[in-house]
Amino acid sequence: MKMSEVAYKPVGLVLGALSGALAGVVFRQVWKTVGHDNDAPDATDEERTWREVVLAATLQGAIFSAVKAIVDRGGATATKRLTGTWPG
């Protein structure tokens, strides 16, 4: 295992937690606009339609994946700048 990989592990864990929190904030803002409601539906919410539930889940997954990729890529790029090698 390369030294940059070892050094990146704790950074990656912190970035992962931050990206999850950031994705949640972004999703809530997007849902307020798209869903015309403050709260996204849960899969077991009886009063919500299938369309709403599936749309919310799809948006949440897409936003989470995009934010995670952005944060992970930024962390790897920063690690390369600091250590001279790509972590991974």
Helices and strands as residue ranges (DSSP letters): H 3-34, H 50-83
